[in-house]
Amino acid sequence: MRWLCRESSPRHRSQTTTSSFPPPLAVALIGVVLSLSLALLWLLIRIYTQLQLVADQRLAIIEGITDGILIVDEQGTIQLINQVARRLMNLGRHAPDPKLLRDVPLQHLVPPPTQPHAPVVVRVGGATIELPSAHHYPSPNLYRLGQSMVRLSIVPMNRSPRTGSTYIFLLQDMSAEVAVERARTNFIGTISHELKTPLMVISGNAELLLRGLVGQLDQEQVRCVETIHHQALGMADLLHNIITVAHLDAGTATSELTTVDLAHVITEAGRRVESQMIARGLSLQIEIPSTLRPVRANPDDLRQVISQLLDNARRYTRVGSVRVRARERGDHVRVEVIDTGPGIAPEMREQIFQRFIRGDAIGEGISSAERGIGLGLAICRQLIERQGGTIGVESVPGEGSTFYFTLRADSTC
């Protein structure tokens, strides 16, 4: 008996304790785990199906939009493109989608001025598109895309820590609207040209009469002819502004930049209006340092801007003087036209650079005929900004105004 106890008790205990759970309990636990796994799998499939449904709905919405859509990351990689955008790019049914933004043949009609502090810069079809930050929404711009004219809007999406910023490029087909607008502006330009010719004949003959080349005139006749001459010149200037606006709107105006001597252009423009200022009792002063560097500009556009600013100063200044001053500021040159007129109210300082905005003739002490129709300063802004410059006004009501513009100095000089 003692022998049997020694031989069996330890081994018996080790052989009978191979499992800590009875077999039925283990089977039940496996069943519960399997049931939970199947339930989790079913839940995942349901979530995936719902997500796929949402994705399909969003894709259907994107495809149903009548504008072209590109979704682009900040590296310029196209993540999604809809069928309208493919049609605007003249892509065939089996043609592959463009992979990068630079592969989209967008051509800016008027290249925007450089902004060196833009967060992301992408090259597109030879033009620079600056992707905005999350707090900046750019104004829509007009581009050529294949045979179409499109208006481009860039809208930033939420930034992801993993993928970075994503942008929606919205391409609105403006071909029909642009065609109508160009027809309208071409018509206006043609009519303006046709009217300009007889006006020049009228003003030229009036000037001959005033010089006495066709006989002497009495004082009453001189006053009548001076009125004819003055009104003809004013109408010619107005038509010139209308023609300029027509060219700017039609996209046919060019602004090729060259090296321009500011002193020469300012002196030439001042010589044209000096006699009119003297007749009004005003003095014209030009202050240009001999060491002033040339600027990068279009000579014709620059001449028109300076002439317009001088003419505005003449119109709105009744007594005193008009000064033109130029000085360097870093890598730019600032030109100022300073008058002693009535000044401009703070709420009007930005509005006067918009088309057809004019001040109150009574408050300004100026006739309606002298004010024009409100195109001059709007044209100046467009011409200066096309050359990469800025324009603005500083004014104190009752003390005069300073209209200024800046252009980049020529670094090669």
Residue pairs with C-beta under 8 A, 6 or more apart in sequence:
19 26
21 29
62 69
62 80
62 82
63 82
63 83
63 84
65 82
65 84
66 84
66 173
67 84
67 170
67 171
67 172
67 173
68 81
68 82
68 84
68 85
68 87
68 88
68 150
68 169
68 170
68 171
68 172
68 173
69 80
69 81
69 82
69 84
69 85
69 168
69 169
69 170
69 171
70 78
70 80
70 81
70 85
70 101
70 104
70 168
70 169
70 171
71 78
71 79
71 80
71 81
71 157
71 166
71 167
71 168
71 169
72 78
72 79
72 101
72 122
72 166
72 167
72 168
72 169
73 79
73 163
73 164
73 165
73 166
73 167
74 120
74 131
74 164
74 165
74 166
74 167
75 164
76 100
76 101
76 102
76 122
77 99
77 100
77 101
78 97
78 98
78 99
78 100
78 101
78 103
78 104
79 166
81 97
81 98
84 171
84 173
85 171
86 95
86 97
88 145
88 146
88 148
88 150
88 171
88 173
89 98
89 104
89 105
89 145
89 146
90 146
90 147
91 97
98 104
101 122
101 124
101 129
101 169
102 122
102 123
102 124
102 125
104 124
104 125
104 145
105 125
105 145
105 146
106 124
106 125
106 127
106 129
106 143
106 144
106 145
106 150
106 152
107 125
107 126
107 127
107 143
107 144
107 145
108 125
108 127
108 129
108 141
108 142
108 143
109 142
109 143
109 144
109 251
110 142
110 251
110 386
111 127
111 128
112 128
112 130
112 141
113 385
113 388
113 389
114 128
114 388
115 130
118 130
118 131
118 132
119 131
119 132
119 133
120 130
120 131
120 165
121 128
121 129
121 130
121 131
122 128
122 129
122 130
122 131
123 129
127 143
129 152
129 154
130 138
131 154
131 156
131 165
131 167
132 138
132 154
132 156
133 156
134 156
134 159
134 165
137 154
137 155
137 156
138 153
138 154
140 151
140 152
140 153
140 172
141 151
141 152
142 149
142 150
142 151
142 152
142 174
142 178
142 251
143 149
143 150
143 151
143 152
144 150
145 171
147 175
148 173
148 175
149 173
149 174
149 175
149 178
150 171
150 172
150 173
150 174
151 171
151 172
151 174
152 169
152 170
152 171
152 172
153 169
153 170
153 172
154 167
154 168
154 169
154 170
155 167
155 168
155 170
156 165
156 166
156 167
156 168
157 165
157 166
157 167
157 168
158 166
159 165
159 166
160 166
181 249
181 250
182 250
182 251
185 245
185 246
185 247
185 249
185 250
186 246
186 250
188 242
188 243
188 246
189 242
189 243
189 246
189 247
189 250
192 239
192 242
192 243
192 246
193 243
195 235
195 239
196 236
196 239
196 240
196 243
199 232
199 235
199 236
199 239
200 232
200 236
202 228
202 232
203 228
203 229
203 232
203 233
203 236
206 225
206 226
206 228
206 229
206 232
207 229
208 214
209 217
209 225
210 217
210 222
210 225
210 226
210 229
217 225
234 369
234 372
237 311
237 372
238 372
238 373
238 375
241 372
241 375
241 376
241 379
242 375
244 253
244 304
244 379
245 355
245 375
245 378
245 379
247 253
248 379
248 382
253 386
254 298
255 298
255 301
255 383
255 386
255 387
256 298
257 296
257 297
257 298
257 387
257 388
258 296
258 297
258 298
258 299
259 294
259 295
259 296
259 410
259 412
259 413
260 294
260 295
260 296
260 297
260 298
260 299
260 302
261 294
262 288
262 292
262 294
262 295
262 302
262 326
262 333
262 335
263 288
263 292
263 326
265 299
265 302
265 303
265 306
266 286
266 288
266 306
266 324
266 326
266 335
267 286
267 288
268 303
269 303
269 306
269 307
269 310
270 284
270 286
270 310
270 324
272 307
273 284
273 307
273 310
273 311
273 314
274 284
276 314
277 283
277 284
277 314
277 322
280 314
280 317
280 318
281 319
282 314
282 317
282 319
282 320
282 321
282 322
283 320
283 321
283 322
284 310
284 321
284 322
284 323
284 324
285 321
285 322
285 323
285 324
286 323
286 324
287 323
287 324
287 325
287 326
288 324
288 325
288 326
289 326
289 327
292 326
292 327
292 328
292 333
293 328
293 333
293 409
293 410
293 413
294 409
294 410
294 413
295 302
295 333
295 407
295 408
295 409
295 410
296 387
296 388
296 407
296 408
296 409
296 410
297 387
297 389
297 407
298 383
298 386
298 387
301 383
301 384
301 386
301 387
302 383
302 387
302 407
304 379
304 380
304 383
305 380
305 383
305 384
305 391
305 405
306 324
306 335
306 337
308 376
308 377
308 379
308 380
309 337
309 380
309 403
310 322
310 324
310 337
311 376
312 337
312 376
312 377
312 403
313 322
313 337
313 338
313 339
313 341
313 401
313 403
314 322
315 366
315 370
315 371
315 372
316 339
316 341
316 342
316 364
316 366
316 401
317 339
317 340
317 341
317 400
318 341
318 365
319 340
320 339
320 340
320 341
320 400
321 339
321 340
322 337
322 338
322 339
322 340
323 336
323 337
323 338
323 339
324 335
324 336
324 337
324 338
325 335
325 336
325 338
326 333
326 334
326 335
326 336
327 333
327 334
328 334
328 409
329 406
331 408
331 409
331 411
332 389
332 406
332 407
332 408
332 409
333 406
333 407
333 408
333 409
334 404
334 405
334 406
335 404
335 405
335 406
335 407
336 402
336 403
336 404
337 402
337 403
337 404
338 400
338 401
338 402
339 400
339 401
339 402
340 399
340 400
341 364
341 400
341 401
342 363
342 364
342 365
342 397
342 398
343 395
343 396
343 397
343 398
343 399
343 400
343 401
344 352
344 359
344 393
344 395
344 397
344 401
345 397
348 357
348 359
349 392
349 393
349 395
351 357
352 358
352 359
352 374
352 377
352 393
353 377
353 378
353 380
353 381
353 391
354 374
354 378
355 374
355 375
355 378
356 373
356 374
356 375
356 378
357 374
357 378
358 371
358 372
358 373
358 374
359 371
361 367
361 368
361 371
364 371
380 391
380 405
381 391
384 390
384 391
384 405
384 407
385 391
387 407
388 407
388 408
389 405
389 406
389 407
389 408
390 405
390 406
391 403
391 404
391 405
391 406
392 403
392 404
392 405
393 401
393 402
393 403
393 404
394 401
394 402
394 404
395 401
395 402
